Amino acid sequence: MAKNIAILGLGWIGLPLATSLTEKGYLVNGSTTNSEKLMSLLKSGIIVKVIDIQNHGIKGKIASLLKGMEILVIGIPPGKDIHYAHRLRHLLPYIPDDLKVIFISSTSVYGNPDEIITVESPTDPETETAKSIVEAEYLLQRYFAEDLTIVRFAGLFGPNRHPGRFLSPDKLLARPKGKVNLIHQKDCLQILTAIIEQEQFGHIINGCADEHPDRMTFYQKAAYELSLTPPTFDLKDERIGKTVMNDFSKSLLGIEYHCPDPTSWL
């Protein structure tokens, strides 16, 4: 079993993953772009490098981060960067041939058709960010082939990410009957850890809670729990949007979700 893990991006998912793996006895190298965070991160037992993957190249000792590693988790969020794939391309010359890779992606790559979405569904990104993520997926698939697993997470919620804060009360929102596709941080970590421990590579995995409450009911309840003004929906909008299924993640990894119903977390 692989014991040396590099995590590019010690953020909302990357940091708790690194902490958990370190506690299990893994050697973890991690990166941050924020030098001010470096000292506090080093106290956690994680080996941390300041690395910033920019449009023109990589700032920081990326070769040192990857030296001796067996698995690389790429957890750098794209933000609104349309050059996301171009930035990730700078990584390729530094990655050893025997390194396995997990790429944290997003279910936004499917667009939002009124359909059930499985791992066999085609990508059809609608936003520029989602298009850049698809481009990044293709880049990594061409380079790593069966040594790559792509994990497409639905909307993230959990500590410091309460879903009641996701939608603005100041604008009319679409698809009141649309389905909610969310995943709790605990389940993100469970999926990533299972891939690492079982060395499940060569796959595309959708990470999403079992249940899909309708948007209006869910977000109004979420706002109520935070004593926020509830969002207002366009009741004339009959679109349902996508419903992301997680069956393959459960069958491949042998897991059940810690938070199968997002409503229960509110």
N, C-alpha and C positions, 0 to 999 in steps of 0.2 A: 504494500500500500504506500502511495506517495506521502511523504511527510514534510516536504519543503514547498511552501506555497507563497507565491508573490501576489499581492493585491494592489493593482493600480487604482487608486482612489479610495482613501479611507474616509468615506462619507457616511451617509445615513445607513447604508447597507454594508459598505466595506469595513467600517470600523468595528461594529459589533461582530461581524463575521471573523475578522482578524482576532479579536479578543477571545471569542469562543474557541477558535482553532488553537490559539496559544494555550488556553487552559486545558485542551485535550492533548497537549504534548507536541503539536506541530511547530516547526520552525517557520515563522511568518515574516516576510519582508513586505512592507507596505509603503505607499507613497502619499504625499500630500503636496499641494501647490502652495500651501500657506506656511511659511517658515515660522510664524508666530505660534503655530500649533505644535511645532516639532518637539519641544521639551515636554509638554504634557503627554504627547503620544509615546515618547520614549519611556516614560514611567510605567506604561502598560505592559512592557515586556516585548513589544513588537519592535522589530528593527525597521526604522523609518528613514526614508530618503525624501528630500524635497525635489520633486520632479514636475515639470510643467511641459506638457506636450502642446506646442504652439504650431501655428500655420507654417512657419519657416523651419521648424526643427524641434528638437528636444532640449530643454534646459534642465540640466541635472545629470546625475550619474546613473543612467538607465542600465548600462551593462552591469554595474555593481548590484543593482536591485535584482536582476535576473540570474546572476551567477549562482550556479548550484541548485536552482529551483527546478521543480518537477511539474508544477501546475501554475499557470498564470490566470488570475481572475481580472478581467478588464471591467472595471466598474466606474468608468469616467462618464458622467452624464453629459449628453450633447448640448444641453441648454437650448439656445436658439441658433447654434452655430451650423450654418449650411456647409461648412468646410470640415465637418466632423470626421468623415471618412479620410479626407486628405491628411488630417492630423494623425489619425491612427496609422496611416501608411508609414509614417516615420519610425514606428516601432519595429517594423518587419526585419530590417537588417540586424537588429540586436537580439532577436529571439532564436535560441538554439533549436536545432532540428528536432530534438527529442522532447521538446516542451509541449505539454497539453494545455489547451486554452478554454476557459469559460468566458463567454461574452454576455454581459448583462444588457439585454435589449428591452423592447417594449411592445405591448400588443397594439400600439398605435400604428405599427407597420401594416396592419390589416385594413386600415381605414375604418369606416363605420357603416358597413352594409347592414341591411335588415336580415341578418343571417346568423346561423349557428357557426361559430368559428372553432376549428380544430387545428392541430399542427399541420394538417394537409391543406388547409385553406391558403389560397394565393395571397401574396402581399399586394396591397393597393393603397399605399399611403396618400393621405390628403394634404397634410401640412408639410412645409419645407423641412421642419425638424424630423418628421417621420420619414421623409424621403432620404434625408441624410443618414438616418439609422439603417434603412434598407441598403443603401450604398455601402455602409460600413460592414453589414452582415455579408454581402456579396464579396467584398474585399477579403474578409477573414476566411470565408468558405473556400475561396479559390486558393488561398495560401496554406491553410491548415487542414482542409479536407476532413478526414475522419478523426483527426486529433482535436477537433473543435466541437463544443456544445454551446448552442445559443439558447439562452433562457429569456423568454419574452414575458416580462412581468406586466400585470395589469396595473391599475392605479394603486399607488402605495399609500398605506395608512398604518398608524401605530403611534409610538411615542413621538410627540411634537409634530404629528401629522394627522390631526383630527379631521375627518371628512367634512365636518360642519364648516370648515374654513375654506373649502375648495371652490365654492360657487358664490358669486357676488349677488347680494340682494338688490342691487341697483339696476340690474338689467333683466329683461325678459329672457328666460332660459328656454331652450328647445327641448323637445322629446320628453314630456312629463311621463309617458308610459315606457320610455326607454329603459333598458336594463343596466344596472350598475355592475361594473366589472372592477373589482378591487382585490387586493391581497395584503394581508397583514405582514409586518416586518418579521414576525416569528416564522411565518411560512416561507418568506424569501430565504431566511437563514437556513431553515430546514431543507429546502430544495438544494441550495448551493452546497451545504455540508454533505448531503446524500450523494450528490454527483461526485464530489471529491473523494469521499470514503469508498464509494463503489466503483470509482473510475469509469463513469458512464460518459463516454465521449462518442462523437459522431451523431449527435441528436439535436433536434429542435424541441424545446419544451415550453409549453404555456403555463405560467404560474398565475392562478386566479382562484378566488374562493369558490366553493361549491354553489352557493346561493347567489341569485341575481335579483334583488328587490327592484321595484320600479323607482326611477329617479326621483319623482316628486315626493313620494312617501318617505323615501330614505333620507333625502337631503333636508326636507322640512323637519324630520325628527332629529337629524344631526344638528341642525341649527338650534332647535329647541333645547337640546341637551347642553348647549353652550350659552344659552340665553341670548342668542343672536337673532336679528331680524331674518325670518325665513325667506328663502329665494322665491321668486314668482316665476311660474312657468307659462309658456304659450300653450293654452289648452287646445288650440286648433291644430297643433302639430301632432300628427298621428304616428310619426316614425318611431320604430322600436330600436333600431341600431343593432350593433353586434352583441352576441352573447358568447363569451369566451369559455370554452370547456376545458377542464383540467384533467380529464380522464387519463391521458397518456402520462402525465407527471406522476400520478398515483400508481399506475400499473408498472411503469418502468422502475420507479424508485422504491416502491413498496411502502408508501407513506399515506397517512391521512392528515388532513389539514388541521392545524391547531385552531384556526378561526374560520370554520366553513361558512358561517353566516355573518357578513359584515354588520348586520343590524344588532347582533348580540354584543358587539363591542362598544356600541354607543352608550 
